Amino acid sequence: MKFYILTLFPEMIEAGMDHSIIKRAVDEGIIEIKAINIRDFSKDKHKRVDDYPYGGGAGMLMQPQPIYDAYMSIKDKLSDNCPVIYMSPQGKKFNQKKAEELSKLTDIVLLCGHYEGVDERIIEEIVTEEISLGDFVLTGGELAAMAVIDAVSRLVPGVLNKEESHMDESFSDGLLEYPQYTRPPEFMGRKVPDVLLSGHHGNVEKWRREQSLERTGRKRPDLLEK
């Protein structure tokens, strides 16, 4: 699976994705992450990519031409159904279901805005959907793009060591994950629940399901409503 990130800060993407599970997946050729520097496509001698918004207002806006040309530089490499996703607080909220949907694709383009965002004509011309991490604003789209890459990548077959290791995680079945414990069996006077030490798989699964329901109802009752 290939991720193409249109960004003003490719080094930020490269540094953030050069660790842990994602780095191993890249090294093994399971996924590919390519950051395209939008500034390289500026026709301004100073490599300027922003300007004042028409109509006035605070801040600067990313110009359409460098973004469009950056996208066109990779367009021939993209599959027919490759989405162009703009990381925006105006987009639909990203969730596990969306991560699963994207993980079935062969390639994804992620556009990272900066300043006050991008010229609306770029959204109209090349963007197929907008995605948000939540109701807050970041300095740029890079952190959001990396979160999407991480969440999607771990669902791609072969990225995790065990194919089933993501199946019991939070949100995989619409619920929060149950409590987990490891050695030692007692720490600071707190003991591992007896059922987890019993070796009875049926009772363990029942306990885990009950704990997921209880935890979801207590911490995220909105998930139970869904």
Backbone hydrogen bonds, N-H to C=O, Kabsch-Sander energy under -0.5 kcal/mol:
donor,donor_aa,acceptor,acceptor_aa,energy
2,K,106,T,-2.2
3,F,32,E,-3.2
4,Y,108,I,-2.9
5,I,3,F,-0.5
5,I,34,K,-2.6
6,L,4,Y,-0.6
6,L,110,L,-2.8
7,T,5,I,-0.7
7,T,36,I,-2.5
12,M,9,F,-1.1
13,I,9,F,-1.2
14,E,10,P,-2.7
15,A,11,E,-2.3
16,G,12,M,-2.1
17,M,13,I,-1.9
18,D,15,A,-0.9
22,I,19,H,-0.6
23,K,19,H,-1.9
24,R,20,S,-2.0
25,A,21,I,-2.2
26,V,22,I,-2.2
27,D,23,K,-2.8
28,E,24,R,-1.9
29,G,26,V,-1.3
30,I,25,A,-2.3
31,I,25,A,-1.1
32,E,1,M,-2.6
34,K,3,F,-3.0
36,I,5,I,-3.2
36,I,34,K,-0.5
37,N,35,A,-0.6
38,I,7,T,-2.7
38,I,36,I,-0.8
40,D,37,N,-1.2
41,F,38,I,-1.9
42,S,39,R,-1.6
47,K,44,D,-2.3
51,D,61,L,-2.0
56,G,53,P,-1.6
61,L,51,D,-2.8
62,M,117,G,-2.6
63,Q,49,V,-3.1
67,I,63,Q,-0.8
68,Y,64,P,-2.8
69,D,65,Q,-2.6
70,A,66,P,-2.0
71,Y,67,I,-2.3
72,M,68,Y,-2.6
73,S,69,D,-1.4
74,I,71,Y,-1.6
75,K,71,Y,-1.0
76,D,72,M,-0.5
77,K,74,I,-2.0
78,L,74,I,-0.6
78,L,75,K,-1.4
82,C,79,S,-1.4
85,I,83,P,-0.6
85,I,109,V,-3.4
86,Y,84,V,-0.5
86,Y,129,E,-2.3
87,M,85,I,-0.6
87,M,111,L,-2.3
88,S,86,Y,-0.8
88,S,131,I,-2.4
91,G,88,S,-1.9
92,K,130,E,-1.9
94,F,132,S,-2.9
99,A,95,N,-2.1
100,E,96,Q,-2.4
101,E,97,K,-1.9
102,L,98,K,-2.5
103,S,99,A,-1.9
104,K,100,E,-0.5
104,K,101,E,-1.0
105,L,102,L,-1.9
108,I,2,K,-2.0
109,V,83,P,-2.4
110,L,4,Y,-3.1
111,L,85,I,-3.3
112,C,6,L,-2.7
112,C,110,L,-0.5
113,G,87,M,-0.6
113,G,111,L,-0.6
116,E,60,M,-2.9
117,G,114,H,-2.6
119,D,62,M,-1.7
122,I,119,D,-1.9
123,I,119,D,-0.9
124,E,120,E,-2.0
125,E,121,R,-1.7
126,I,122,I,-2.7
127,V,122,I,-1.1
128,T,84,V,-2.4
129,E,84,V,-1.6
131,I,86,Y,-2.0
132,S,92,K,-2.7
136,F,134,G,-2.1
141,G,113,G,-1.9
145,A,141,G,-2.7
146,M,142,E,-2.5
147,A,143,L,-1.8
148,V,144,A,-2.1
149,I,145,A,-2.6
150,D,146,M,-2.5
151,A,147,A,-2.4
152,V,148,V,-2.6
153,S,149,I,-2.8
154,R,150,D,-1.7
155,L,152,V,-1.5
156,V,153,S,-1.8
159,V,156,V,-2.2
165,S,162,K,-2.0
166,H,163,E,-0.5
167,M,164,E,-1.4
168,D,164,E,-0.5
169,E,166,H,-0.9
171,F,175,L,-3.5
172,S,169,E,-1.8
174,G,171,F,-0.7
187,F,190,R,-2.6
190,R,187,F,-2.3
191,K,189,G,-0.5
192,V,185,P,-2.4
196,L,193,P,-1.4
197,L,193,P,-0.6
197,L,194,D,-1.3
198,S,194,D,-0.6
198,S,195,V,-0.7
201,H,199,G,-0.9
204,V,200,H,-2.2
205,E,201,H,-2.6
206,K,202,G,-2.0
207,W,203,N,-2.5
208,R,204,V,-2.6
209,R,205,E,-2.3
210,E,206,K,-2.3
211,Q,207,W,-2.6
212,S,208,R,-2.4
213,L,209,R,-2.2
214,E,210,E,-2.6
215,R,211,Q,-2.9
216,T,212,S,-2.4
217,G,213,L,-2.5
218,R,214,E,-1.8
219,K,215,R,-3.0
220,R,216,T,-2.0
223,L,220,R,-1.9
224,L,220,R,-0.8
225,E,221,P,-1.6
226,K,222,D,-0.9
